[in-house]
Amino acid sequence: MQALRNFLRNPTISIVETCKTHGEINQIHSQLLVNGFLNDPDIISKFAASIALKHPQNIDYSVQLLDQCENPTVFALNSLIRVYSKSPTPEKSFDFYKRIVESNHNPDNYTFTFLIKSATQLLVKDLGLAVHGTALKYGLDKDPHIQSELINFYAEMGFLGALKDLFFNIQDPDLVTQTTMVVACARLGDVTFARHLFDKMPDRDVIAWNAMIAGYVLCGEPSKGLELFNSMEINDLKVNEATMVSVLSACTHLGVLDTGKRAHRYINHKRLQINITLGSALVNMYAKCGDIKAAMEVFWGMKEKNVYTWSGAIGGLAMNGYGKKCLGLYNQMLQENITPNEVTFTSILKGCSVAGLVEEGCKHFESMKKKYGIEPKLEHYGCMVDLLGRAGRLDEALNFIQSMPCAPHAEAWGALLNACKVYKNVELAKLAYRKMVELEAKNDGAYVELSNVYADFKNWDSVDGVRHKMKSKKVVKVPGVSVIDS
């Protein structure tokens, strides 16, 4: 009885919290029933809310309790809305909002905070807009929690303009709202505005720093991301796994192996756990920066690996010229009962191409759909053209392109054009060039490769003709650069 009184006096520190099984919750339910407490709507509401919040796996039990209650409290209904907003079925949140309205209660700020979260989970634009409009109607749109969730919603929908309008209408946004806005704008590509907000923030947590670093990497400015990380180091600010994943991604984009090694040492110094995400980022960085030995050392040292980790290591071997080792690692992956995905097959086909294993590549391409039910994408078709082209089977490569179930893309024609250059097939090179230019009129690579084919045959008039065409169409050759350090 004392436990029951404690429960009634302070529902936030209830005995329900200590329950570990469904049977124990049943026992409490029985005691409440025997002692006549379940005639009180407030008590049954608190009980149902406590179960929902502390034992969300038993949410159906809470629903049944509230179904027996004629007038459940807004707190109890909000609790159900909250739990469902984080569940695989967020649409059920709106059933309990309907019950709030039908019971003549007024929804409060918590109601709309979690309804917006549900709309965000569902990615339903009209639903989110309707919730926003209803919050305005009740005069709750200025609540900081609601504003923060609205920013999340508009960010998920990609409505950058609406996002900014919403933010500018917030008077004195708190730190949470500012951080949410920085994260949203950085993710949507407006790193300039995100940085403006970031620099003005009086206090910045690791989430804001991570958002800015990741934003710079995603927007093609990885150097600025590394500059921010250097500032974090200098100021001895806390870093986490997400920070280092973005830093490693920046190193990968720039090809700066020394900086990537320093980041790895920093991870070890800070004793960050090298989990699947961070380990995969390290493997990817080392492989793409040309240190495949270090990549495989990290790979084999990882305690846990998923299909993306295996695919990254397989791809790393392929891009570094180890085609047969790539296939060997793929076989080991299958022995570990890891099911390959689209990324795996891109790596496998590249490995076959590097090793000149045409029949092996064709076999794996066929297995994608027949064995694993994976529909080949454009990059897989491009890999197959490259595989056939590198082996000198140019007519087969052309037939393969022409038999593709989707419209051939520039990369497929580009792979054929590259092969034509190697095997000095001028007529087929001209066809591939025309098809590339039809798809991408400003593709400088097509002009350059055809020019090189003509140059191999010392056909200088044709070389001049290609260069003249580039000038007339204002196509500029992008100079090749290398930023890989050792």
QUICOR-V152666 format. One record per residue. N is the residue number from 1. RES is the residue in one small letter. PHI is phi as a letter, one per 30 degrees, with the letter a starting at -180 (999 if undefined). PSI is psi in radians with two decimals (none if undefined). Layout:
[[N:RES:PHI:PSI] [N:RES:PHI:PSI]]
//
This chain:
[[1:m:999:-0.64] [2:q:d:-0.70] [3:a:d:-0.66] [4:l:d:-0.73] [5:r:d:-0.68] [6:n:d:-0.73] [7:f:d:-0.76] [8:l:d:-0.64] [9:r:d:-0.68] [10:n:b:1.52] [11:p:d:-0.36] [12:t:d:-0.33] [13:i:c:1.15] [14:s:c:2.84] [15:i:d:-0.31] [16:v:d:-0.57] [17:e:d:-0.54] [18:t:d:-0.15] [19:c:d:2.47] [20:k:c:-0.32] [21:t:b:2.85] [22:h:d:-0.61] [23:g:d:-0.69] [24:e:d:-0.66] [25:i:d:-0.69] [26:n:d:-0.67] [27:q:d:-0.76] [28:i:d:-0.72] [29:h:e:-0.76] [30:s:d:-0.74] [31:q:d:-0.71] [32:l:d:-0.70] [33:l:d:-0.82] [34:v:d:-0.66] [35:n:d:0.13] [36:g:i:0.30] [37:f:d:-0.35] [38:l:d:0.05] [39:n:d:-0.21] [40:d:c:2.02] [41:p:e:-0.58] [42:d:d:-0.71] [43:i:d:-0.83] [44:i:d:-0.56] [45:s:d:-0.76] [46:k:d:-0.69] [47:f:d:-0.84] [48:a:d:-0.72] [49:a:d:-0.73] [50:s:d:-0.72] [51:i:d:-0.80] [52:a:d:-0.76] [53:l:d:-0.69] [54:k:c:-0.36] [55:h:b:1.15] [56:p:e:-0.36] [57:q:d:-0.32] [58:n:c:0.53] [59:i:d:-0.54] [60:d:d:-0.59] [61:y:d:-0.76] [62:s:d:-0.73] [63:v:d:-0.76] [64:q:d:-0.68] [65:l:d:-0.80] [66:l:d:-0.49] [67:d:d:-0.45] [68:q:d:-0.06] [69:c:c:2.18] [70:e:d:-0.60] [71:n:b:1.23] [72:p:d:2.68] [73:t:d:2.78] [74:v:d:-0.63] [75:f:e:-0.79] [76:a:d:-0.79] [77:l:d:-0.66] [78:n:d:-0.64] [79:s:d:-0.71] [80:l:d:-0.70] [81:i:e:-0.76] [82:r:d:-0.83] [83:v:d:-0.75] [84:y:d:-0.50] [85:s:d:-0.39] [86:k:c:0.14] [87:s:c:3.03] [88:p:d:-0.17] [89:t:b:1.13] [90:p:d:-0.36] [91:e:d:-0.41] [92:k:d:-0.31] [93:s:e:-0.65] [94:f:d:-0.35] [95:d:d:-0.66] [96:f:d:-0.45] [97:y:d:-0.72] [98:k:d:-0.67] [99:r:d:-0.61] [100:i:d:-0.84] [101:v:d:-0.76] [102:e:d:-0.42] [103:s:d:0.16] [104:n:i:0.34] [105:h:d:2.73] [106:n:c:2.26] [107:p:d:2.67] [108:d:c:-2.97] [109:n:d:-0.58] [110:y:d:-0.63] [111:t:e:-0.91] [112:f:d:-0.54] [113:t:e:-0.81] [114:f:d:-0.41] [115:l:d:-0.70] [116:i:d:-0.69] [117:k:d:-0.69] [118:s:d:-0.76] [119:a:d:-0.65] [120:t:d:-0.75] [121:q:e:-0.70] [122:l:d:-0.30] [123:l:h:0.77] [124:v:c:1.88] [125:k:e:-0.92] [126:d:d:-0.60] [127:l:d:-0.82] [128:g:d:-0.72] [129:l:d:-0.66] [130:a:d:-0.72] [131:v:d:-0.75] [132:h:e:-0.79] [133:g:d:-0.69] [134:t:d:-0.65] [135:a:d:-0.68] [136:l:d:-0.76] [137:k:e:-0.67] [138:y:d:0.04] [139:g:i:0.47] [140:l:c:0.11] [141:d:d:-0.22] [142:k:c:-0.06] [143:d:d:2.28] [144:p:d:-0.59] [145:h:d:-0.70] [146:i:d:-0.76] [147:q:d:-0.72] [148:s:d:-0.75] [149:e:d:-0.62] [150:l:d:-0.69] [151:i:d:-0.74] [152:n:d:-0.75] [153:f:d:-0.90] [154:y:d:-0.56] [155:a:d:-0.79] [156:e:d:-0.60] [157:m:d:-0.20] [158:g:i:0.36] [159:f:c:1.40] [160:l:d:-0.71] [161:g:d:-0.83] [162:a:d:-0.62] [163:l:d:-0.82] [164:k:d:-0.72] [165:d:e:-0.76] [166:l:d:-0.80] [167:f:d:-0.73] [168:f:d:-0.36] [169:n:d:-0.01] [170:i:c:2.12] [171:q:d:2.22] [172:d:h:1.10] [173:p:d:2.40] [174:d:d:3.10] [175:l:d:-0.68] [176:v:d:-0.78] [177:t:d:-0.74] [178:q:d:-0.75] [179:t:d:-0.76] [180:t:e:-0.70] [181:m:d:-0.72] [182:v:d:-0.82] [183:v:e:-0.81] [184:a:d:-0.85] [185:c:d:-0.67] [186:a:d:-0.73] [187:r:d:-0.56] [188:l:d:0.02] [189:g:j:-0.09] [190:d:c:1.25] [191:v:d:-0.42] [192:t:d:-0.84] [193:f:d:-0.70] [194:a:e:-0.73] [195:r:d:-0.63] [196:h:e:-0.80] [197:l:d:-0.75] [198:f:e:-0.80] [199:d:d:-0.46] [200:k:d:-0.25] [201:m:d:2.24] [202:p:d:-0.47] [203:d:b:2.23] [204:r:b:2.18] [205:d:c:3.12] [206:v:d:-0.48] [207:i:d:-0.78] [208:a:d:-0.78] [209:w:d:-0.79] [210:n:d:-0.71] [211:a:d:-0.74] [212:m:d:-0.77] [213:i:d:-0.83] [214:a:d:-0.68] [215:g:d:-0.78] [216:y:d:-0.68] [217:v:d:-0.80] [218:l:d:-0.54] [219:c:c:0.21] [220:g:i:0.39] [221:e:b:1.02] [222:p:d:-0.49] [223:s:d:-0.69] [224:k:d:-0.57] [225:g:d:-0.72] [226:l:d:-0.58] [227:e:d:-0.72] [228:l:d:-0.72] [229:f:d:-0.69] [230:n:e:-0.67] [231:s:d:-0.68] [232:m:d:-0.74] [233:e:d:-0.84] [234:i:e:-0.69] [235:n:d:0.09] [236:d:h:0.74] [237:l:d:2.70] [238:k:d:2.33] [239:v:c:2.80] [240:n:b:-3.00] [241:e:e:-0.77] [242:a:d:-0.68] [243:t:e:-0.88] [244:m:d:-0.52] [245:v:d:-0.77] [246:s:d:-0.70] [247:v:d:-0.78] [248:l:d:-0.62] [249:s:d:-0.70] [250:a:d:-0.76] [251:c:d:-0.69] [252:t:d:-0.80] [253:h:d:-0.67] [254:l:d:-0.29] [255:g:i:0.49] [256:v:c:1.59] [257:l:d:-0.75] [258:d:e:-0.75] [259:t:d:-0.66] [260:g:d:-0.69] [261:k:d:-0.70] [262:r:d:-0.68] [263:a:d:-0.69] [264:h:d:-0.78] [265:r:d:-0.65] [266:y:d:-0.71] [267:i:e:-0.80] [268:n:d:-0.70] [269:h:d:-0.71] [270:k:d:-0.03] [271:r:h:0.70] [272:l:d:2.43] [273:q:d:2.22] [274:i:d:1.52] [275:n:d:-2.94] [276:i:d:-0.82] [277:t:d:-0.87] [278:l:d:-0.70] [279:g:d:-0.74] [280:s:d:-0.66] [281:a:d:-0.68] [282:l:d:-0.79] [283:v:e:-0.80] [284:n:d:-0.77] [285:m:d:-0.89] [286:y:d:-0.74] [287:a:d:-0.82] [288:k:d:-0.35] [289:c:c:0.06] [290:g:j:0.04] [291:d:c:1.33] [292:i:d:-0.49] [293:k:d:-0.83] [294:a:d:-0.65] [295:a:e:-0.80] [296:m:d:-0.51] [297:e:d:-0.76] [298:v:d:-0.79] [299:f:e:-0.88] [300:w:d:-0.35] [301:g:d:-0.16] [302:m:d:2.33] [303:k:d:-0.59] [304:e:b:2.47] [305:k:b:2.50] [306:n:c:-3.04] [307:v:d:-0.56] [308:y:d:-0.62] [309:t:d:-0.86] [310:w:d:-0.79] [311:s:d:-0.67] [312:g:d:-0.74] [313:a:d:-0.71] [314:i:d:-0.79] [315:g:d:-0.65] [316:g:d:-0.75] [317:l:d:-0.72] [318:a:d:-0.83] [319:m:d:-0.34] [320:n:c:0.21] [321:g:i:0.14] [322:y:c:1.20] [323:g:d:-0.80] [324:k:d:-0.67] [325:k:d:-0.60] [326:c:e:-0.79] [327:l:d:-0.61] [328:g:d:-0.71] [329:l:d:-0.62] [330:y:d:-0.75] [331:n:d:-0.64] [332:q:d:-0.65] [333:m:d:-0.77] [334:l:d:-0.64] [335:q:d:-0.46] [336:e:d:0.12] [337:n:i:0.56] [338:i:c:2.14] [339:t:d:2.20] [340:p:d:2.72] [341:n:b:-2.95] [342:e:e:-0.73] [343:v:d:-0.70] [344:t:e:-0.81] [345:f:d:-0.55] [346:t:d:-0.77] [347:s:d:-0.75] [348:i:d:-0.79] [349:l:d:-0.62] [350:k:d:-0.69] [351:g:d:-0.76] [352:c:d:-0.67] [353:s:d:-0.80] [354:v:d:-0.70] [355:a:d:-0.11] [356:g:i:0.46] [357:l:c:1.38] [358:v:d:-0.89] [359:e:d:-0.70] [360:e:d:-0.74] [361:g:d:-0.76] [362:c:d:-0.68] [363:k:d:-0.78] [364:h:d:-0.65] [365:f:d:-0.75] [366:e:d:-0.65] [367:s:d:-0.40] [368:m:e:-0.94] [369:k:d:-0.77] [370:k:d:-0.75] [371:k:c:-0.65] [372:y:c:-0.05] [373:g:i:0.46] [374:i:c:2.11] [375:e:d:2.13] [376:p:e:2.44] [377:k:c:3.09] [378:l:e:-0.68] [379:e:d:-0.52] [380:h:d:-0.70] [381:y:d:-0.71] [382:g:d:-0.71] [383:c:d:-0.68] [384:m:d:-0.68] [385:v:d:-0.75] [386:d:d:-0.72] [387:l:e:-0.86] [388:l:d:-0.71] [389:g:d:-0.77] [390:r:d:-0.54] [391:a:d:0.02] [392:g:i:0.15] [393:r:c:1.18] [394:l:d:-0.72] [395:d:d:-0.68] [396:e:d:-0.68] [397:a:d:-0.74] [398:l:d:-0.77] [399:n:d:-0.67] [400:f:d:-0.79] [401:i:d:-0.80] [402:q:d:-0.31] [403:s:c:0.07] [404:m:d:2.42] [405:p:d:-0.24] [406:c:c:2.90] [407:a:d:2.23] [408:p:e:2.48] [409:h:c:2.96] [410:a:d:-0.60] [411:e:d:-0.62] [412:a:d:-0.81] [413:w:d:-0.60] [414:g:d:-0.71] [415:a:d:-0.69] [416:l:d:-0.71] [417:l:d:-0.73] [418:n:d:-0.73] [419:a:d:-0.65] [420:c:d:-0.62] [421:k:d:-0.79] [422:v:d:-0.76] [423:y:c:0.17] [424:k:h:0.85] [425:n:c:1.68] [426:v:d:-0.81] [427:e:d:-0.78] [428:l:d:-0.58] [429:a:d:-0.71] [430:k:d:-0.69] [431:l:d:-0.85] [432:a:d:-0.70] [433:y:d:-0.83] [434:r:d:-0.73] [435:k:d:-0.67] [436:m:d:-0.78] [437:v:d:-0.59] [438:e:d:-0.67] [439:l:d:-0.67] [440:e:b:1.58] [441:a:e:-0.48] [442:k:c:0.27] [443:n:d:1.77] [444:d:d:-0.50] [445:g:d:-0.67] [446:a:d:-0.80] [447:y:d:-0.79] [448:v:d:-0.78] [449:e:d:-0.74] [450:l:d:-0.70] [451:s:e:-0.71] [452:n:d:-0.63] [453:v:d:-0.82] [454:y:d:-0.70] [455:a:d:-0.63] [456:d:d:-0.53] [457:f:c:0.15] [458:k:h:0.59] [459:n:c:1.37] [460:w:d:-0.52] [461:d:d:-0.73] [462:s:d:-0.63] [463:v:e:-0.82] [464:d:d:-0.63] [465:g:d:-0.72] [466:v:d:-0.75] [467:r:d:-0.67] [468:h:d:-0.71] [469:k:d:-0.67] [470:m:e:-0.79] [471:k:d:-0.74] [472:s:d:-0.55] [473:k:c:0.08] [474:k:h:0.72] [475:v:c:2.18] [476:v:c:2.29] [477:k:d:2.17] [478:v:d:2.14] [479:p:d:2.46] [480:g:d:2.41] [481:v:b:2.74] [482:s:b:2.24] [483:v:c:0.19] [484:i:d:2.21] [485:d:c:3.02] [486:s:c:none]]
//
